Amino acid sequence: MELYGIYFASLALFNAALASHRSQKSQVEKSDEETLALPKDGASKEEAQRFKTTYFGVYVLVMAADWLQGPYMYTLYKDEKGLSESLTAALFTTGFIAAAVTASFVGSLADRNGRRLACLTFCVAYSISCLSVLSSDLLMLFIGRALGGLSTTLLYSVFETWMIAEYHARGLSESLKLGDMFSSSVTLSGVVAILAGIVGEAVVGWTGTKIAPFMLAILCLGTAGAGIWNFWVGLLRSLAKIMGENYGEAVAADPEKSLAAGFAGLQSTLLDKRILTLAVATTVFEGSMYLFVFFWSPALKSSRAISGVTELPPFGLIFSCFMSAMMMGSMIFSLIELRSERDTGRLLLSILALAAISLLLPVLASAEALAFWCFSLFEACVGLYFPTMSRLKSELVEDAVRGKVYGMMRLPLNVFVVLALGVTREGKHSLGSRNGNTLMANNRRRSSWHGVHFYFRLASVRLLCGPEMLAVDIVTQQEFCILEQYTAFSRPVCVSIKISRYYIRQVIADSGSPAPECRVGNNTR
């Protein structure tokens, strides 16, 4: 416990140093502008500040509602409601399936009917999802998880869509960097996650029930909805000019023509090699991130068991460390000078490679301290990844179809998570004898080398680097079959390879050569 306290203090001090450096850098830039007597628009500066306050005031509340529920959902279903492991798993899977299904159309609806309206819909849907935990009826619980999946898709698509489109519409580029908005979003999310964990634990202790954080989340959602209604304004298309609703593509008088034009625009965007590459990177990285959420605590428990320690790790403090590492990554992003799409693409490649290393090392060595710091490094990569990916998408996707594209990019991600969780289980020797642990570790080491080859090759996709951008050496069929032989722990990587191979091969013109024959034992694939 004391050791993890030192770890947290170290990360907090490093974050404080980064924040101080960022503040000094901002002051220097401001001083340089004044020295050079650059033209400034005072009203624009004030408008930029109002825009940040309006957006982040709501963003903090919706993220708080999301973070309040996370730590208690499993234990609420399993312990308080007494549901079986299979039913609990089915509820979680329902959420991911609903997120995948709704990803195919919610973005389009948001573009057509208004992004603010979609954000209000999120507040209502997520509130109903939270209310569903008051019931013990299975049907209501499944409906609640389905609404939770819908809400997750809305949360991670329409809010950012509204912000980017509004940023462009208001012409804030001279007074506010869009990259700073992305970086601040991740930093605030980390701060809110830590505070939500503390508040949630206090509320559970005070009320004696794990339902309490869900009710507190409803309060946050209601306040956020009121903020959207009063400060983001705009609900009805007929009042668009007065109320300032944020729409995507224009609607033609003929609905059929409008639908055809919208579909054609979406198709051309999704077939863009750069967009497809980002979709693959999103699926693999964020899919790995979701799996990491499920498996980091068993991994640390396994490392501790191998060393002979029976006491459970302080998961709450470790989670705070991870969030501090994520904040560190987002602040590092704000200090990086990115002058072009090519620079941003190279940064994304570096993040993917570093994330691969951070997840490889704990497989090769079982030390708990090494696993913790590698996981912290992965969280720092998460903090770097989100503003980097957001910046790339903001530059490549047109405002008219932004909601559609953002929603569709989450479809393969949710499918990947469902498939990966469906075929993944902890090794049966994970907390067993030393011999069992050694055997499992050896198998995991062997499979991890082949897995990391794939991740590095995916990271070598040359984003935004010209026509040869997708000339990537895909993992060979033989390597895939070798990887698939070793342990259930490696199966998410296998699923990742299958999905990613499919998407990449759709856009590689010269990938028509037949895959080599692969034999496993006496079987041929």
C-alpha positions in Angstrom: 0.0 0.0 0.0 2.8 2.4 1.0 4.7 1.6 -2.3 1.7 2.4 -4.4 1.2 5.6 -2.5 4.7 6.6 -3.4 4.0 5.7 -7.1 0.9 7.9 -7.0 2.8 10.8 -5.4 5.5 10.5 -8.1 3.0 10.6 -10.9 1.1 13.6 -9.3 4.4 15.5 -8.9 5.3 14.8 -12.6 1.9 16.0 -13.7 2.3 19.2 -11.6 5.6 19.8 -13.3 4.1 19.3 -16.7 1.2 21.7 -15.9 3.6 24.3 -14.7 5.7 24.0 -17.8 2.6 24.2 -20.0 1.5 27.3 -18.2 4.9 29.0 -18.7 4.9 28.0 -22.3 1.5 29.7 -22.8 2.7 32.8 -21.1 5.8 32.9 -23.4 3.6 32.5 -26.5 1.3 35.3 -25.3 4.3 37.6 -24.6 5.7 36.8 -28.1 2.4 37.8 -29.7 2.4 41.1 -27.8 6.0 41.8 -28.7 5.4 41.1 -32.4 2.2 43.2 -32.2 0.2 40.5 -34.0 -3.4 41.5 -34.7 -5.7 40.2 -32.1 -9.5 40.1 -31.9 -10.6 40.8 -28.3 -14.1 39.6 -29.0 -12.7 36.4 -30.5 -10.7 35.8 -27.3 -13.8 36.3 -25.2 -15.8 34.1 -27.5 -13.2 31.3 -27.3 -13.3 31.5 -23.5 -17.1 31.3 -23.5 -17.0 28.4 -25.9 -14.6 26.5 -23.6 -16.7 27.2 -20.5 -19.9 26.1 -22.3 -18.5 22.9 -23.7 -16.4 21.7 -20.8 -19.1 22.6 -18.2 -21.3 20.0 -19.8 -18.4 17.6 -20.7 -17.3 17.3 -17.1 -20.8 16.4 -15.9 -21.4 13.7 -18.6 -18.0 12.2 -18.0 -18.7 12.2 -14.2 -21.9 10.3 -14.9 -20.0 7.7 -16.9 -17.2 7.3 -14.4 -19.5 7.0 -11.4 -21.1 3.8 -12.7 -18.1 1.9 -14.0 -16.6 0.5 -10.8 -19.9 -0.7 -9.4 -21.7 -2.2 -12.4 -20.3 -5.7 -12.1 -20.5 -5.9 -8.3 -24.1 -4.5 -8.4 -25.3 -7.3 -10.8 -23.2 -10.0 -9.2 -23.3 -9.3 -5.5 -26.3 -7.1 -4.7 -28.7 -8.6 -7.2 -27.3 -12.1 -7.0 -27.1 -12.7 -10.7 -25.0 -15.6 -12.0 -21.7 -15.1 -13.8 -23.3 -16.0 -17.2 -26.1 -13.5 -16.7 -23.8 -10.8 -15.7 -21.6 -11.5 -18.7 -24.7 -11.4 -20.9 -25.7 -8.0 -19.6 -22.2 -6.6 -20.4 -22.3 -8.2 -23.8 -25.7 -6.7 -24.5 -24.2 -3.2 -23.9 -21.4 -3.8 -26.4 -23.8 -5.3 -29.0 -26.2 -2.4 -28.6 -23.3 0.0 -29.0 -22.2 -1.8 -32.2 -25.7 -1.8 -33.7 -26.5 1.8 -32.9 -23.1 3.0 -34.2 -24.4 2.3 -37.7 -27.1 5.0 -37.5 -27.0 7.3 -34.5 -24.3 9.5 -36.1 -26.4 9.9 -39.3 -29.5 10.9 -37.2 -27.4 13.4 -35.2 -26.2 15.0 -38.5 -29.7 15.3 -39.9 -31.6 16.2 -36.8 -29.1 18.2 -34.8 -26.1 17.3 -32.6 -27.4 19.2 -29.6 -30.6 17.1 -29.8 -28.4 14.0 -29.9 -26.6 15.2 -26.8 -29.9 15.7 -25.0 -31.0 12.2 -26.1 -27.8 10.9 -24.5 -28.7 12.5 -21.2 -32.2 11.0 -21.3 -31.1 7.5 -22.4 -28.3 7.2 -19.9 -30.6 8.4 -17.1 -33.1 5.7 -18.0 -30.2 3.2 -18.1 -29.2 4.3 -14.6 -32.8 4.0 -13.3 -33.0 0.5 -14.6 -30.7 -0.8 -11.8 -33.5 0.0 -9.3 -35.4 -3.0 -10.8 -34.7 -6.7 -10.3 -36.6 -7.6 -13.4 -34.2 -9.2 -15.9 -35.9 -7.6 -18.9 -35.5 -4.1 -17.4 -31.8 -4.8 -16.7 -31.2 -5.9 -20.3 -33.1 -2.8 -21.6 -31.0 -0.7 -19.3 -27.7 -2.2 -20.7 -29.0 -1.7 -24.2 -29.6 2.0 -23.5 -26.2 2.1 -21.9 -24.6 0.9 -25.1 -26.6 3.5 -27.1 -25.4 6.1 -24.7 -21.8 5.1 -24.9 -21.9 5.5 -28.7 -23.5 8.9 -28.4 -21.0 10.0 -25.7 -18.0 9.2 -27.8 -19.2 10.6 -31.1 -21.8 13.4 -30.9 -20.3 15.5 -28.2 -16.9 15.8 -30.0 -18.8 16.2 -33.3 -20.7 19.2 -31.9 -17.6 20.7 -30.5 -15.5 20.5 -33.7 -18.4 21.7 -35.9 -19.1 24.6 -33.6 -15.4 25.5 -33.4 -15.3 25.8 -37.1 -18.6 27.6 -37.4 -17.6 30.2 -34.9 -14.2 30.7 -36.6 -12.2 30.2 -33.4 -9.0 29.0 -35.1 -7.1 32.3 -34.5 -7.9 32.4 -30.7 -8.1 28.8 -29.7 -6.1 25.7 -30.8 -8.3 22.7 -31.5 -5.5 20.4 -30.2 -5.7 22.2 -26.8 -9.4 21.3 -26.7 -8.7 17.6 -27.3 -5.8 17.6 -24.7 -8.0 19.4 -22.1 -10.8 16.9 -22.7 -8.5 13.9 -21.8 -7.0 15.7 -18.8 -10.4 16.7 -17.4 -11.6 13.1 -18.0 -8.7 11.8 -15.8 -9.4 14.3 -13.1 -13.1 13.5 -13.1 -12.4 9.8 -13.0 -10.3 10.2 -9.8 -12.8 12.4 -8.1 -15.7 10.2 -9.2 -14.0 7.2 -7.7 -13.6 9.0 -4.4 -17.1 10.4 -4.3 -18.6 7.1 -5.4 -16.9 5.2 -2.7 -18.0 7.8 -0.1 -21.6 7.6 -1.3 -21.6 3.8 -1.2 -20.2 3.8 2.3 -22.8 6.4 3.4 -25.9 4.7 1.8 -24.7 1.1 2.1 -25.8 0.3 -1.4 -24.0 0.2 -4.8 -27.1 1.7 -6.4 -26.2 5.1 -5.0 -23.6 6.1 -7.6 -26.1 5.4 -10.4 -28.5 7.8 -8.8 -25.8 10.4 -8.4 -25.0 9.9 -12.1 -28.7 10.8 -12.9 -28.2 14.0 -11.1 -25.1 14.8 -13.2 -26.9 13.9 -16.4 -29.9 16.1 -15.4 -27.6 19.0 -14.7 -25.8 18.4 -18.0 -29.1 18.3 -19.9 -30.1 21.6 -18.4 -26.8 23.1 -19.4 -27.2 21.9 -23.0 -30.8 23.2 -23.1 -29.9 26.6 -21.8 -26.4 27.3 -23.0 -26.0 25.2 -26.1 -29.5 26.1 -27.2 -31.3 24.8 -30.2 -33.8 22.0 -30.7 -36.1 22.6 -33.7 -35.0 22.7 -37.3 -37.6 25.5 -37.9 -35.8 27.6 -35.3 -32.3 26.7 -36.4 -31.3 30.2 -37.4 -32.6 31.7 -34.1 -31.6 28.9 -31.8 -28.3 28.0 -33.4 -28.8 24.2 -33.7 -25.7 22.3 -35.0 -26.5 20.2 -38.1 -24.5 18.2 -40.5 -25.3 17.9 -44.2 -28.2 19.9 -45.6 -31.5 18.2 -46.1 -32.9 18.2 -49.7 -36.5 18.9 -50.4 -36.9 15.3 -51.7 -36.2 12.8 -48.9 -35.1 10.1 -51.4 -32.6 12.4 -53.0 -31.4 13.5 -49.6 -30.9 9.9 -48.5 -29.1 9.0 -51.7 -26.8 12.0 -51.5 -26.1 11.3 -47.9 -25.3 7.7 -48.6 -23.0 8.6 -51.5 -21.1 11.1 -49.4 -20.7 8.7 -46.5 -19.6 5.9 -48.9 -16.9 8.1 -50.5 -15.7 9.1 -47.0 -15.6 5.6 -45.6 -13.7 4.3 -48.7 -11.0 6.9 -48.2 -7.9 5.0 -47.4 -6.9 7.4 -44.7 -10.3 7.0 -42.9 -10.1 3.2 -43.2 -6.6 3.3 -41.7 -7.8 5.4 -38.8 -10.7 2.9 -38.4 -8.3 0.0 -38.1 -6.1 1.9 -35.7 -9.2 2.8 -33.6 -10.4 -0.8 -33.5 -7.1 -2.3 -32.5 -6.0 0.3 -30.0 -9.3 1.1 -28.3 -10.3 -2.6 -28.4 -7.1 -3.4 -26.6 -7.9 -0.6 -24.1 -11.3 -2.1 -23.4 -9.7 -5.5 -22.8 -7.1 -3.9 -20.6 -9.9 -2.6 -18.4 -11.1 -6.1 -17.9 -7.7 -7.8 -17.3 -5.4 -5.4 -15.6 -6.6 -6.3 -12.1 -6.3 -10.1 -12.7 -2.9 -9.6 -14.2 -1.6 -7.7 -11.1 -3.2 -10.3 -8.9 -1.4 -13.0 -10.9 1.9 -11.3 -10.6 1.4 -10.9 -6.9 0.4 -14.5 -6.5 3.6 -15.7 -8.3 5.7 -13.7 -5.8 3.9 -15.4 -2.9 1.9 -12.4 -1.6 -1.7 -13.2 -0.7 -2.9 -9.7 0.1 -4.9 -8.0 -2.7 -3.4 -5.0 -4.4 -5.0 -1.5 -3.5 -7.1 -1.3 -6.7 -8.5 2.1 -5.9 -5.1 3.7 -5.5 -3.8 1.8 -8.6 -6.7 3.2 -10.6 -5.8 6.7 -9.5 -2.3 6.1 -10.6 -3.5 5.0 -14.0 -5.7 8.1 -14.4 -2.7 10.3 -13.4 -0.6 8.6 -16.1 -3.4 9.2 -18.6 -3.4 12.9 -17.7 0.3 13.0 -18.1 0.0 11.7 -21.6 -2.6 14.3 -22.5 -0.4 17.1 -21.1 2.6 15.8 -23.1 0.4 16.0 -26.2 -0.3 19.7 -25.6 3.4 20.4 -25.4 4.2 18.7 -28.8 4.4 21.0 -31.8 2.4 19.3 -34.7 2.6 21.4 -37.8 1.0 19.0 -40.3 -1.1 15.9 -40.7 2.1 14.0 -41.4 3.5 15.0 -38.0 0.3 13.9 -36.3 0.4 10.6 -38.2 3.9 9.9 -37.1 3.0 10.6 -33.5 0.2 8.1 -33.8 2.6 5.5 -35.1 4.9 6.1 -32.1 2.0 5.8 -29.7 1.0 2.4 -31.2 4.5 1.1 -31.0 5.0 2.3 -27.4 1.6 0.8 -26.4 2.7 -2.6 -27.9 5.9 -2.6 -25.9 4.0 -1.6 -22.7 1.7 -4.6 -23.1 4.4 -7.0 -24.2 6.8 -6.6 -21.2 4.4 -7.8 -18.5 3.9 -11.0 -20.5 7.6 -11.6 -20.6 8.3 -10.9 -17.0 6.1 -11.5 -13.9 7.3 -8.8 -11.5 4.5 -6.8 -10.0 6.3 -3.5 -10.1 7.2 -4.0 -13.8 3.6 -4.8 -14.6 2.4 -1.7 -12.8 4.7 0.7 -14.6 4.1 -0.9 -17.9 0.4 -0.6 -17.4 1.0 3.1 -16.4 2.9 3.6 -19.6 0.0 2.1 -21.5 -2.4 4.6 -19.8 0.0 7.4 -20.7 -0.3 6.2 -24.3 -4.1 6.3 -23.9 -3.7 9.9 -22.8 -1.6 10.7 -25.9 -3.8 8.6 -28.3 -7.1 10.3 -27.8 -6.1 13.9 -28.6 -3.9 12.6 -31.4 -6.7 10.5 -33.0 -9.2 13.3 -32.4 -7.0 15.8 -34.2 -6.5 13.4 -37.2 -10.2 12.8 -37.5 -11.0 16.5 -37.2 -8.6 17.2 -40.1 -9.8 14.3 -42.3 -13.6 14.2 -41.8 -15.9 16.9 -43.2 -18.3 18.5 -40.7 -21.2 17.6 -42.9 -20.8 13.9 -42.3 -18.8 14.0 -39.1 -21.4 12.3 -36.9 -22.0 9.5 -39.4 -18.3 8.7 -39.8 -17.6 8.9 -36.1 -20.4 6.5 -35.4 -19.5 4.1 -38.1 -15.9 4.0 -36.9 -17.1 2.6 -33.5 -18.9 -0.3 -35.2 -15.9 -2.5 -35.8 -14.5 -1.5 -32.4 -17.6 -2.8 -30.5 -17.7 -6.0 -32.7 -14.1 -6.6 -31.9 -14.7 -6.2 -28.1 -17.7 -8.6 -28.2 -15.8 -11.2 -30.1 -12.6 -10.8 -28.0 -14.5 -11.1 -24.7 -16.4 -14.1 -26.0 -13.3 -16.1 -26.7 -11.1 -14.9 -23.8 -10.7 -16.4 -20.4 -8.0 -16.4 -17.8 -5.6 -19.4 -17.9 -6.5 -22.1 -15.5 -3.1 -22.0 -13.9 -3.1 -18.2 -13.5 -3.3 -18.5 -9.7 -2.1 -22.1 -9.4 1.2 -23.7 -8.7 4.6 -22.3 -9.6 5.0 -24.9 -12.3 1.6 -24.0 -13.8 2.5 -20.4 -13.7 5.9 -21.1 -15.4 4.2 -23.2 -18.1 1.6 -20.5 -18.8 4.3 -17.8 -18.8 6.4 -19.7 -21.3 3.4 -20.1 -23.6 2.5 -16.5 -23.3 6.1 -15.4 -24.0 6.1 -17.5 -27.2 2.8 -16.2 -28.4 3.6 -12.6 -27.5 6.5 -12.4 -29.8 4.3 -13.2 -32.7 1.6 -10.9 -31.4 4.0 -8.0 -31.1 5.2 -8.5 -34.6 1.6 -7.8 -35.8 1.2 -4.7 -33.7 4.5 -3.2 -34.9 3.5 -4.0 -38.5 0.2 -2.3 -37.9 2.1 0.7 -36.4 4.2 0.8 -39.6 1.1 1.8 -41.6 2.3 5.0 -43.1 -0.6 7.3 -42.2 -1.0 10.4 -44.3 2.4 9.8 -46.1 1.2 9.8 -49.7 -0.2 7.3 -52.1 1.9 4.4 -50.6 0.3 5.0 -47.2 -1.1 1.6 -46.9 1.7 -0.5 -48.3 1.9 -2.4 -45.1 3.4 -5.9 -44.7 0.5 -7.7 -43.1 1.2 -10.5 -40.7 1.6 -13.8 -42.6 -0.8 -16.6 -42.3 1.9 -18.9 -40.8 2.5 -16.4 -38.0 -1.2 -16.1 -37.4 -1.5 -19.9 -37.0 1.5 -20.1 -34.7 0.0 -17.3 -32.6 -3.4 -19.0 -32.4 -2.0 -22.2 -30.9 -0.8 -20.7 -27.7 -3.2 -20.1 -24.8 -6.6 -18.5 -24.6 -4.9 -15.4 -23.2 -3.7 -14.6 -26.8 -7.0 -14.9 -28.5 -7.9 -11.2 -28.5 -4.8 -10.7 -30.6 -6.0 -13.4 -33.0 -9.4 -11.7 -33.3 -7.7 -8.4 -33.8 -5.6 -9.8 -36.6 -8.7 -11.3 -38.3 -10.6 -8.1 -38.2 -7.7 -5.8 -39.1 -6.6 -8.1 -42.0 -10.2 -7.8 -43.4 -10.3 -4.0 -43.2 -6.9 -3.4 -44.5 -7.2 -5.8 -47.4 -10.3 -3.8 -48.6 -8.0 -0.9 -49.5 -4.8 -2.5 -50.6 -4.9 -2.8 -54.3 -2.0 -5.2 -54.6 -3.0 -7.6 -51.9 -4.6 -10.2 -54.2 -1.9 -12.8 -53.8 -3.3 -16.0 -52.2 -2.6 -16.6 -48.5 0.0 -19.3 -47.9 -1.3 -22.7 -46.6 -1.1 -23.1 -42.9 -1.0 -26.4 -41.1 -1.5 -26.9 -37.3 -0.8 -30.5 -36.4 -2.7 -32.6 -38.9 -5.2 -29.8 -39.7 -5.0 -27.5 -42.7 -6.5 -24.0 -42.5 
